[in-house]
Amino acid sequence: VVTPYKDQIAELRRKFEPLTKGRPEARVTPVEFATVDGVQGREFDVVIFSCAAAHSRRMIGFLSDRRRLNVALTRPKRALFVLGNAATLRRADEIWSLF
């Protein structure tokens, strides 16, 4: 799971932990949480890109940075899932209208 902000990682881990607790199959394929900057140069089979608070001005700034978007959106080898507000994403940059 890739997200722009460290605070979002903590929140995602907190929400995700109860879903995997006591489930041995969840340990077979561990889920990694990282910031966009933290995954630069790495690849994963599947990436979930959580746009965090996609309605905030701060988030729109990130969504308009094409270099960082390139990192976030090009890490998966097989599948990419983008979680966020579609209307806000499209307002941030026309590149989002391609999705």
C-alpha positions in Angstrom: 0.0 0.0 0.0 1.6 3.3 -1.1 0.5 6.7 0.1 1.9 10.2 0.0 2.2 10.8 3.8 3.7 9.0 6.8 0.6 9.9 8.9 -1.5 8.0 6.4 0.6 4.9 6.8 0.0 4.8 10.6 -3.7 5.2 10.0 -3.8 2.4 7.4 -1.8 0.1 9.6 -4.2 0.7 12.5 -7.2 0.0 10.3 -5.6 -3.1 8.6 -4.3 -4.9 11.7 -7.6 -6.1 13.1 -8.4 -7.6 9.6 -5.3 -9.8 9.7 -5.1 -10.7 13.4 -5.5 -14.4 14.0 -5.6 -15.2 10.3 -2.5 -17.3 9.4 -3.2 -16.9 5.7 -2.6 -13.2 6.0 1.0 -13.9 6.9 1.7 -15.8 3.7 1.7 -12.6 1.7 2.5 -9.7 4.0 1.2 -6.3 3.2 3.8 -3.5 3.1 2.9 0.1 3.8 5.2 2.8 2.4 5.3 6.4 1.3 5.7 7.3 -2.4 9.2 8.5 -1.7 10.0 5.2 0.2 9.1 3.0 -2.8 11.2 4.9 -5.4 13.3 2.4 -7.3 11.3 -0.6 -6.1 8.7 -2.8 -7.8 5.8 -4.8 -6.4 3.4 -7.3 -8.0 0.4 -5.3 -6.8 0.1 -1.8 -5.5 -2.8 0.0 -3.8 -2.2 3.7 -4.1 -4.2 5.4 -1.3 -4.6 9.1 -2.1 -5.2 9.8 1.6 -7.3 12.9 2.1 -8.0 13.5 -1.5 -10.2 16.6 -0.8 -7.5 18.6 0.9 -5.4 21.4 -0.7 -2.2 19.7 0.5 -3.2 16.5 -1.3 -4.0 18.3 -4.5 -0.5 19.7 -4.5 0.9 16.2 -4.3 -1.5 14.9 -7.0 -0.2 17.7 -9.4 3.5 16.7 -9.0 3.9 14.4 -12.0 7.4 13.2 -10.9 6.0 11.8 -7.6 2.9 10.5 -9.4 5.2 8.7 -11.8 6.8 6.9 -8.9 3.5 6.1 -7.3 1.8 4.8 -10.4 4.7 2.8 -11.9 5.6 0.5 -9.0 3.3 -2.4 -9.8 4.2 -5.2 -12.2 0.7 -6.7 -12.4 -2.0 -4.6 -10.9 -2.6 -1.0 -9.6 -5.6 0.1 -7.6 -6.1 3.8 -6.9 -8.2 4.8 -3.9 -9.4 8.4 -3.8 -12.0 10.9 -4.8 -12.3 10.7 -8.6 -13.6 14.3 -9.0 -10.8 15.7 -6.9 -8.1 13.7 -8.7 -9.3 15.0 -12.1 -9.2 18.6 -10.8 -5.7 18.2 -9.6 -4.2 17.3 -13.0 -5.6 16.3 -16.4 -3.5 13.1 -16.3 -6.1 11.6 -13.9 -8.8 11.8 -16.6 -7.0 9.0 -18.3 -8.1 6.6 -15.6 
